[in-house]
């Protein structure tokens, strides 16, 4: 499929414009719009994952970070977010941004062989995730203490992926298992070399995740214009 890079770039720009428009709405109207978007994302993916089972094609479960976010982000938004609001914002923002980053740079190489319907659906899903996350960080300031919530979210996603691995078709192709199991590193090194290298790899992975947390809070403070009061940032607590 040609033109994926350009299509992703245009869609990415539109999402930023849409987030700006949502931020200009009243809090009540904005929350209603976000809940409609969340419900659309949740209902569509419930149907998508249920159809194979209904058709007798076997059980299909989400395992990738973004696939899990398709369900968790809208559920948290529909539930009012509460203390887990930081996780909804973080996972939506990260899943959406890195998808579009990869699509804009190497979309034709990474996704060119996929069916157009699959590409459009993936772009739509990631687009809603990104829009939800981008809007959230512009209207709510998340305290640094929410780092614990983000850590718990990462642990839960990793634990879920490992728990459902036996039911995942071709898990070796999924990014989350490549990160968790480091198959390339295991194959490249002898047993003796893995003893020292694997702990360093997982330490580096943990540091990278920690850096993404810092980046999230930094962007939140740069973007949250409505969180300014007398030139100072204030935390907006969400019920």
C-alpha positions as CSV (number, residue, x, y, z in Angstrom):
1,X,0.0,0.0,0.0
2,X,1.6,3.3,-1.1
3,X,1.6,6.6,0.7
4,X,1.5,5.3,4.2
5,X,4.1,7.7,5.5
6,X,2.2,10.7,4.1
7,X,-1.1,9.4,5.3
8,X,0.2,8.9,8.8
9,X,1.8,12.4,8.9
10,X,-1.5,14.0,7.9
11,X,-3.5,12.0,10.4
12,X,-0.9,12.8,13.1
13,X,-1.2,16.5,12.4
14,X,-5.0,16.3,12.4
15,X,-4.9,14.6,15.9
16,X,-3.0,17.6,17.3
17,X,-5.5,20.0,15.9
18,X,-8.4,17.9,17.3
19,X,-6.7,17.8,20.7
20,X,-6.4,21.6,20.6
21,X,-10.1,21.8,19.8
22,X,-11.1,19.5,22.6
23,X,-9.0,21.5,25.1
24,X,-11.0,24.6,24.2
25,X,-14.3,23.0,25.2
26,X,-15.8,23.3,28.7
27,X,-14.7,20.5,31.1
28,X,-18.2,18.9,30.9
29,X,-18.3,18.9,27.1
30,X,-14.8,17.7,26.8
31,X,-15.3,14.8,29.2
32,X,-18.4,13.8,27.2
33,X,-16.5,13.8,24.0
34,X,-13.6,11.8,25.5
35,X,-16.1,9.2,26.8
36,X,-17.7,8.9,23.4
37,X,-14.2,8.3,21.8
38,X,-13.4,5.8,24.6
39,X,-16.6,3.9,24.1
40,X,-16.1,3.8,20.4
41,X,-12.6,2.4,20.9
42,X,-13.7,-0.1,23.5
43,X,-16.8,-1.4,21.6
44,X,-14.9,-1.7,18.3
45,X,-12.1,-3.8,19.8
46,X,-14.5,-5.9,21.9
47,X,-16.2,-6.8,18.7
48,X,-12.9,-7.4,16.9
49,X,-11.6,-9.8,19.5
50,X,-14.9,-11.6,20.0
51,X,-15.6,-12.3,16.3
52,X,-13.0,-15.1,15.9
53,X,-14.4,-16.9,18.9
54,X,-17.9,-16.6,17.6
55,X,-16.8,-17.9,14.2
56,X,-15.1,-20.9,15.8
57,X,-11.6,-19.6,14.9
58,X,-10.3,-19.8,18.4
59,X,-9.6,-17.4,21.3
60,X,-7.9,-14.1,20.5
61,X,-6.4,-12.1,23.3
62,X,-4.6,-8.7,23.4
63,X,-0.9,-8.9,24.4
64,X,0.9,-5.9,22.9
65,X,1.2,-2.7,25.0
66,X,-1.1,-0.8,22.5
67,X,-3.6,-3.7,22.2
68,X,-4.0,-3.8,26.0
69,X,-4.4,0.0,26.0
70,X,-7.3,-0.3,23.5
71,X,-9.2,-1.7,26.5
72,X,-7.6,-0.2,29.6
73,X,-7.6,3.4,28.4
74,X,-11.3,3.7,27.5
75,X,-12.3,1.7,30.6
76,X,-10.4,4.1,32.8
77,X,-12.0,7.1,31.0
78,X,-15.5,5.7,31.2
79,X,-14.9,5.0,34.9
80,X,-13.8,8.6,35.6
81,X,-10.1,7.8,35.6
82,X,-9.6,8.4,39.4
83,X,-6.0,7.7,40.6
84,X,-5.3,5.6,37.5
85,X,-5.7,8.6,35.3
86,X,-2.0,9.0,34.8
87,X,-1.8,5.5,33.4
88,X,-4.6,6.2,30.9
89,X,-2.8,9.3,29.8
90,X,0.7,7.7,29.7
91,X,-0.3,4.5,27.8
92,X,-2.5,6.4,25.3
93,X,0.2,9.0,24.6
94,X,3.1,6.5,24.3
95,X,1.3,3.9,22.3
96,X,0.0,6.5,19.9
97,X,3.1,8.5,19.5
98,X,5.5,5.7,18.9
99,X,3.1,4.1,16.4
100,X,2.9,7.2,14.3
101,X,6.6,7.9,14.7
102,X,7.4,4.5,13.2
103,X,4.6,4.9,10.6
104,X,5.9,8.3,9.4
105,X,9.5,7.2,9.2
106,X,9.2,3.6,7.9
107,X,5.4,3.0,7.3
108,X,5.9,1.5,3.9
109,X,8.6,-0.9,5.1
110,X,6.8,-1.9,8.3
111,X,3.2,-2.1,7.2
112,X,3.2,-2.0,3.4
113,X,2.4,-5.7,3.1
114,X,-0.7,-5.5,5.4
115,X,-4.2,-5.4,4.0
116,X,-5.5,-1.8,3.7
117,X,-8.4,-2.5,6.1
118,X,-6.0,-3.7,8.7
119,X,-3.8,-0.6,8.3
120,X,-6.8,1.8,8.5
121,X,-8.1,0.1,11.6
122,X,-4.8,0.2,13.3
123,X,-4.3,3.9,12.5
124,X,-7.8,4.7,13.7
125,X,-7.2,2.8,17.0
126,X,-3.8,4.3,17.7
127,X,-5.2,7.7,16.6
128,X,-7.9,7.6,19.3
129,X,-5.4,6.4,21.9
130,X,-3.1,9.3,21.0
131,X,-5.9,11.8,21.0
132,X,-7.1,10.7,24.4
133,X,-3.5,10.8,25.9
134,X,-2.6,14.1,24.3
135,X,-5.8,15.8,25.5
136,X,-5.3,14.5,29.0
137,X,-1.8,15.9,29.4
138,X,-3.0,19.3,28.3
139,X,-5.8,19.7,30.8
140,X,-4.6,17.8,33.9
141,X,-1.3,18.0,35.8
142,X,-0.2,14.7,37.1
143,X,1.9,14.7,40.3
144,X,5.3,13.0,40.3
145,X,3.9,10.6,42.9
146,X,1.9,9.0,40.0
147,X,5.2,7.4,39.0
148,X,4.1,4.5,41.2
149,X,0.9,4.1,39.2
150,X,2.9,4.1,35.9
151,X,5.2,1.4,37.3
152,X,2.3,-0.7,38.5
153,X,0.8,-0.3,35.0
154,X,4.0,-1.5,33.3
155,X,4.2,-4.5,35.6
156,X,0.6,-5.4,35.0
157,X,1.0,-5.2,31.2
158,X,4.1,-7.4,31.3
159,X,2.5,-9.9,33.7
160,X,-0.6,-10.1,31.5
161,X,1.5,-10.7,28.3
162,X,3.5,-13.5,30.0
163,X,0.2,-15.1,31.4
164,X,-1.5,-15.2,28.0
165,X,1.5,-16.2,26.0
166,X,0.4,-19.8,25.5
167,X,-2.8,-18.5,23.7
168,X,-1.0,-16.0,21.4
169,X,-0.4,-17.0,17.8
170,X,3.3,-16.6,16.8
171,X,4.3,-14.6,20.0
172,X,7.8,-14.3,18.7
173,X,6.6,-11.7,16.2
174,X,5.2,-9.4,18.8
175,X,7.4,-6.5,20.1
176,X,6.4,-7.1,23.8
177,X,7.8,-10.6,23.8
178,X,11.0,-9.5,22.0
179,X,11.5,-7.0,24.8
180,X,10.6,-9.3,27.6
181,X,12.4,-12.4,26.4
182,X,15.3,-10.8,24.4
183,X,15.4,-13.8,21.9
184,X,18.0,-12.1,19.7
185,X,20.3,-11.6,22.6
186,X,19.8,-15.1,23.9
187,X,20.6,-16.6,20.4
188,X,23.6,-14.4,19.8
189,X,25.4,-15.2,23.1
190,X,26.5,-18.5,24.6
191,X,25.1,-19.6,28.0
192,X,28.0,-18.2,29.9
193,X,27.7,-14.8,28.2
194,X,24.0,-14.5,29.0
195,X,24.6,-14.7,32.8
196,X,26.2,-11.3,32.7
197,X,24.6,-9.7,29.7
198,X,20.9,-10.4,30.4
199,X,20.8,-8.6,33.8
200,X,22.5,-5.6,32.1
201,X,19.9,-5.8,29.3
202,X,16.9,-5.8,31.7
203,X,18.6,-3.0,33.7
204,X,18.8,-0.9,30.5
205,X,15.2,-1.7,29.7
206,X,14.1,-0.6,33.2
207,X,16.1,2.6,32.8
208,X,14.5,3.3,29.4
209,X,11.0,2.9,30.9
210,X,12.0,5.2,33.8
211,X,13.2,7.7,31.2
212,X,9.8,7.5,29.5
213,X,8.1,8.3,32.8
214,X,10.3,11.4,33.2
215,X,9.5,12.4,29.6
216,X,5.8,12.0,30.3
217,X,5.8,14.3,33.3
218,X,8.0,16.8,31.5
219,X,5.7,17.0,28.5
220,X,2.7,17.2,30.9
221,X,4.1,20.3,32.6
222,X,5.0,21.9,29.2
223,X,1.5,21.2,27.7
224,X,-0.8,21.7,30.6
225,X,-1.7,25.4,30.0
226,X,-4.9,25.2,32.1
227,X,-2.8,24.1,35.0
228,X,-1.2,27.5,35.3
229,X,-2.3,29.8,38.2
230,X,-0.4,33.0,38.9
231,X,2.5,31.8,36.8
232,X,2.9,28.6,38.9
233,X,1.8,25.0,38.1
234,X,-0.9,23.6,40.2
235,X,-2.1,20.0,40.4
236,X,-5.6,19.3,39.3
237,X,-7.0,16.4,41.2
238,X,-9.3,14.1,39.4
239,X,-12.1,12.3,41.2
